[in-house]
Amino acid sequence: MKKLFFFFLSFTIVHLSQAQEDKKSVHEFSLDQCVEFAQKNNVQVKNSLLAIEVQAQVNREIAAAALPTINSSTGVVNYTKIPTSLLPAQIFGGPAGTFIPVQFGTKYNANYGVNLQQLLFDGQVFIALQARATSMKLQKQNSALTQEIIKANIYKIYYQLSASKTQLNILDANISRLGALAHDAEIMYKNGFAEKLDVDKVVVQLNNLETEKIKANNSVAIGYMGLKMLMGMPVKDSLVLTDVINEKSLTNDILTESDFKYDVRKDFQYLSTAKKMNEFNVKRYQLSYLPTVALGGSYSKNAQRSKFDFLEGGNWFTTSLISLNVSLPIFNGFATDARIKRTKIELKQTENQIESLKNSIDNEITQAKLNYISSVATVKFQKSNMELAERVYQQTKKKFEAGMGSNTEISSSQADLVSAQNNYMNALYSALIAKVDLLKATGKL
């Protein structure tokens, strides 16, 4: 029975584990597909899109202030004790200065009616209605700016992981190469053509590369976790990057001179719209000095009964009215003046931010161009250096295998080759990052 129990327990565990594995999704994504996935699943992007929907509802609330409001009311009152009023006794021939208590009204009272209110003019509401489109535009630009930031970060992480994948392939090739060299050195040692020291040096280099590969794999795994978090992808899902970075991605067309305009930058667009919102705020408080005009109307029926027989007929008395209300602010302790001055200061702050952003954009574009040009030149130099190191290593290897070279030479050329390969991949990655920065700086990302 125990064996049977453990068999079913093991079967259940394996089945559940397999079910969990089946739930995992495998995504093979290019760079553009990663960006597209993030635009739908990144939390910040989704919240920025929800903010647009929130603004749409706020705009509906603002519009409601300019529409008529209609309310209906009904009620029944049961006076358990009818209110008492005092009348001067002198009216009925009594002594002056005395009062007679009397009760007016009936035990039961009922009423129903409809009230209508229509705002005819309110300066603050008038400006709020004008600012609705600008408010919506501001939220959309904020969402676009958020998406651009997420896109730039995805580009950089994707390039980094693609470069790391290429570096791992290079590491595997070097490990395979050193493994073969270690095998040859071992045979030469057994045949008396090499020393044990030569074999040990090659083995040490091989072990160093294996250690470097472990570190690289760990770094890549962490990078994948970060990319999935940025994209809004479940961490348990598998992500495979299909794009391979190479020099073809480095083009000079992005350096083509054109008439740059600040308004192609999403952050500049956002600040410009924020400035318009500040201008609306100033106008809103300035118009609050003007009177508020509202039209009102009501229609109601009421009845009084000694018994609760409202549904059995009887008289219902009608009351109706139309009113025009004008409210003119006279003095509120200089609160309005303070609000106007505050919003003007905030407007000036936004204008200063715009001027500062222009200067920052100019500096950013200049630096990005210089970095990109320098990075592309570095890639070409490092590629040439890597090819040269490869030729030196192959020649040194042939000399070593022919018994004409030393272990020091082969070890040095191997180290130089690994260094040249790493330098090339780092230069290529830096150039791609410089390209992303330049595209973002010029508003082309």
Residue pairs with C-beta under 8 A, 6 or more apart in sequence:
23 236
24 236
24 237
24 238
25 234
25 237
25 238
26 237
26 238
26 240
27 37
27 233
27 237
27 238
27 239
27 240
28 240
28 242
29 37
29 239
29 240
29 241
29 242
30 241
30 242
30 243
31 154
31 155
31 158
31 243
34 154
34 158
34 227
34 231
34 241
35 151
35 154
35 155
37 231
37 232
37 233
38 45
38 150
38 151
38 154
38 230
38 231
38 232
39 45
39 147
39 150
39 151
40 46
40 232
41 231
41 232
41 233
42 150
42 230
42 231
42 232
43 232
44 146
44 150
45 143
45 146
45 147
45 150
45 232
46 232
48 139
48 142
48 143
48 146
48 147
49 143
51 139
51 142
51 143
52 136
52 139
52 140
52 143
54 139
55 135
55 136
55 138
55 139
56 136
58 135
59 132
59 135
59 136
62 125
62 128
62 129
62 132
63 129
63 132
65 119
65 122
65 125
65 128
66 119
66 125
66 129
68 116
68 117
68 118
69 116
69 117
69 118
70 114
70 115
70 116
71 114
71 115
72 112
72 113
72 114
72 115
73 111
73 112
73 113
73 115
74 110
74 111
74 112
74 113
75 110
75 111
75 112
76 108
76 109
76 110
76 310
77 108
77 109
77 110
78 107
78 108
78 308
79 105
79 106
79 107
79 108
79 109
82 103
82 104
82 105
82 106
82 107
83 103
83 104
83 105
84 101
84 102
84 103
85 101
85 102
85 103
85 104
86 99
86 100
86 101
86 102
87 99
87 100
87 102
88 96
88 98
88 99
88 100
89 95
89 96
89 98
89 99
89 100
90 96
90 97
90 98
92 100
94 100
105 304
106 304
106 305
106 306
107 305
107 306
107 307
108 304
108 305
108 306
108 307
108 308
108 310
109 302
109 303
109 304
109 305
110 302
110 303
110 305
110 310
111 300
111 301
111 302
111 303
112 300
112 301
113 298
113 299
113 300
113 301
113 319
114 298
114 299
114 300
115 296
115 297
115 298
116 296
116 297
116 298
117 294
117 295
117 296
118 294
118 295
118 296
119 125
119 292
119 293
119 294
120 293
120 294
120 295
121 290
121 291
121 292
121 293
122 292
122 293
123 284
123 286
123 287
123 288
123 289
123 290
123 292
124 284
124 285
124 287
124 288
126 287
127 280
127 283
127 284
127 287
128 284
130 280
131 277
131 280
131 284
134 273
134 276
134 277
134 280
135 277
137 273
138 270
138 273
138 274
138 277
141 266
141 269
141 270
141 273
142 270
144 266
144 269
145 266
145 267
145 270
148 266
148 440
148 445
150 230
151 445
152 436
152 440
152 445
153 230
154 227
154 230
154 231
155 432
155 436
155 445
156 433
156 436
157 223
157 226
157 227
157 230
158 227
158 241
158 243
159 245
159 429
159 432
159 433
159 436
160 223
160 429
161 220
161 223
161 224
161 227
161 241
162 241
162 243
162 244
162 245
163 245
163 425
163 426
163 428
163 429
163 432
164 216
164 219
164 220
164 223
165 220
165 241
165 244
166 244
166 245
166 425
167 216
167 421
167 422
167 425
168 213
168 216
168 217
168 220
170 421
170 422
170 425
171 209
171 212
171 213
171 216
172 213
174 209
174 414
174 417
174 418
174 421
175 206
175 209
175 210
175 213
177 414
178 202
178 205
178 206
178 209
178 414
179 206
181 202
181 397
181 400
181 410
181 414
182 199
182 202
182 203
182 206
184 401
185 194
185 198
185 199
185 202
185 407
186 199
188 194
188 198
188 403
189 195
189 196
189 198
189 199
193 403
194 407
195 407
197 407
198 407
201 407
201 411
202 407
202 410
202 411
205 411
205 414
205 415
209 418
224 239
225 235
227 239
228 234
228 235
228 237
228 239
229 235
233 239
245 428
245 429
245 432
246 428
247 379
247 383
247 428
249 432
249 435
250 376
250 379
250 428
250 431
250 432
250 435
252 376
254 372
254 435
254 438
254 439
254 442
254 444
255 369
255 372
255 373
255 438
260 365
260 442
262 268
262 357
262 358
262 361
263 269
263 272
264 442
264 443
264 444
265 361
265 443
266 443
267 357
268 354
268 357
268 358
268 361
271 350
271 353
271 354
271 357
272 354
274 350
275 347
275 350
275 351
275 354
278 343
278 346
278 347
278 350
279 347
281 343
281 346
281 347
282 340
282 343
282 344
282 347
284 343
285 336
285 339
285 340
285 343
286 340
288 329
288 336
288 339
289 329
289 336
291 326
291 327
291 328
291 329
292 326
292 327
293 324
293 325
293 326
293 327
294 324
294 325
294 327
295 322
295 323
295 324
295 325
296 321
296 322
296 323
296 324
296 325
297 320
297 321
297 322
297 323
298 319
298 320
298 321
299 318
299 319
299 320
300 318
300 319
300 320
301 316
301 317
301 318
301 319
302 316
302 317
302 319
303 310
303 314
303 315
303 316
303 317
305 314
329 336
361 441
364 437
364 441
365 438
365 441
365 442
368 434
368 437
368 438
368 440
368 441
368 442
369 438
371 434
371 437
371 438
372 431
372 434
372 435
372 437
372 438
374 434
375 427
375 430
375 431
375 434
376 431
378 427
378 430
378 431
379 424
379 427
379 428
379 431
381 427
382 420
382 423
382 424
382 427
382 428
383 424
385 420
385 423
385 424
386 417
386 420
386 421
386 423
386 424
388 420
389 413
389 416
389 417
389 419
389 420
389 421
390 417
390 420
392 413
392 416
392 417
393 413
393 414
393 416
393 417
396 405
396 409
396 410
396 413
397 410
397 413
399 405
399 409
400 406
400 407
400 409
400 410
436 445
439 445
